[in-house]
């Protein structure tokens, strides 16, 4: 399990999903809304709002992997927890 902090009014890398088969779960553990996407230009309009309810997805054997970024448009820092499972 990991945790990434997103400072005030910034966009930072949260975690990297590895290539191949894996299971990813992430959730917001803070008050400000964090928006998640696979680009450094993630915003409130093109990102997925990260809720306190865990979001889960699976990748496939042929998946190439990707870095997920978090954008924080608010005036206070936020945090996102994540779990990446690769042993199947």
Buried (B, 14 or more C-beta within 10 A) or exposed (E): EEEBBBEEEEBBEBBEBBBBBBBBBBBBEBEBBBBBBEBEEBEEEEBBEBEEEEBEEEBEEEBEEBEBBBBBBBEEBBBBBBBBEEEE
